[in-house]
Amino acid sequence: MPATATANADFADILRRRLFDQAPPEEIVVAAAHAFDGIHTDKPWTKNVWDNIPGTWRSDFLREVRRTYPFHPMLMHLAEHEWATVTGFQKVRSTIRIFAASVYALQQRGK
């Protein structure tokens, strides 16, 4: 059965189900979110970078990491909101291919 996203929030879940056998352990997700703590509170980064990037993913970063892990929330924001506007881009099918290729490449590097 083909995957269709009924809402943008469904898309991260579709990716996770299609690409991974099981959900990641909570401690891994929390550790990944906290790895960004320093850069999210750095004043120059906030002024020059974060304040210039659209999206609400920073307001509750841990919740967003839980929703999008192992992918960064900003990458998921791009897939859900920006890429979907490209004419002829089949959101679910095309994006699953992109994310699957990324996961595969990272797994190969880890061997």
C-alpha positions in Angstrom: 0.0 0.0 0.0 1.5 3.4 -0.9 2.3 5.8 1.8 0.4 9.1 1.9 0.8 11.8 4.4 -2.4 13.3 5.6 -0.7 16.0 7.6 2.9 17.2 7.8 3.2 15.7 11.3 2.5 12.3 9.8 5.5 12.5 7.5 8.2 12.0 10.2 6.3 9.0 11.4 6.0 7.6 7.9 9.8 7.9 7.4 10.5 6.2 10.7 8.2 3.3 10.0 9.6 2.9 6.4 13.3 3.2 7.3 13.7 1.7 10.7 12.6 -1.5 12.4 11.9 0.0 15.8 11.7 3.4 17.6 15.0 4.7 19.1 15.5 4.4 22.8 14.3 7.5 24.7 17.8 8.1 26.2 19.4 8.3 22.7 16.8 10.8 21.6 17.2 13.0 24.7 21.0 12.9 24.4 20.8 13.9 20.7 18.6 16.9 21.6 20.8 18.0 24.4 23.9 17.8 22.2 22.5 21.0 20.6 22.0 22.9 23.9 25.2 24.9 23.6 24.7 26.1 20.1 21.0 26.9 20.6 21.9 29.3 23.5 25.0 30.8 21.9 24.2 34.5 21.4 26.1 35.1 18.1 24.5 31.9 16.6 21.1 33.0 17.8 21.5 36.5 16.3 23.2 35.5 13.0 21.7 32.1 12.3 18.7 30.9 14.4 16.8 34.1 14.3 17.0 34.1 10.5 15.6 30.5 10.0 11.9 30.1 9.7 9.9 27.6 11.6 8.8 26.8 15.1 11.0 23.8 15.6 13.3 25.6 18.2 10.5 26.6 20.6 10.3 23.0 22.0 13.4 21.4 20.6 13.2 18.2 22.6 9.6 17.5 21.4 10.7 18.2 17.8 13.7 15.9 18.1 11.4 13.2 19.5 9.1 13.7 16.5 11.8 13.7 13.8 14.7 11.6 15.2 17.2 10.6 13.7 16.7 13.6 11.4 17.2 17.2 12.5 14.0 19.1 13.0 15.0 21.7 10.5 15.6 19.1 7.8 12.2 17.7 8.5 10.7 21.2 8.4 12.2 21.7 4.9 10.9 18.3 3.7 7.4 19.0 5.1 7.0 22.6 4.1 9.5 23.7 1.5 10.0 20.7 -0.7 6.3 20.0 -0.9 5.8 23.2 -3.0 8.1 22.0 -5.8 6.0 21.2 -8.8 6.1 17.5 -9.7 7.8 16.5 -6.5 6.1 13.5 -5.1 6.4 14.4 -1.4 6.3 11.0 0.3 7.9 8.8 -2.4 10.6 11.2 -3.5 11.5 12.2 0.1 11.6 8.7 1.4 14.2 7.9 -1.3 16.3 10.9 -0.3 16.1 10.0 3.4 16.7 6.3 2.8 19.8 7.1 0.7 21.1 9.3 3.6 20.5 6.6 6.2 22.2 4.0 4.0 25.2 6.2 3.4 25.6 6.9 7.1 25.3 3.2 7.9 28.0 2.4 5.4 30.3 5.0 6.9 29.8 3.4 10.4 30.9 0.0 9.2 
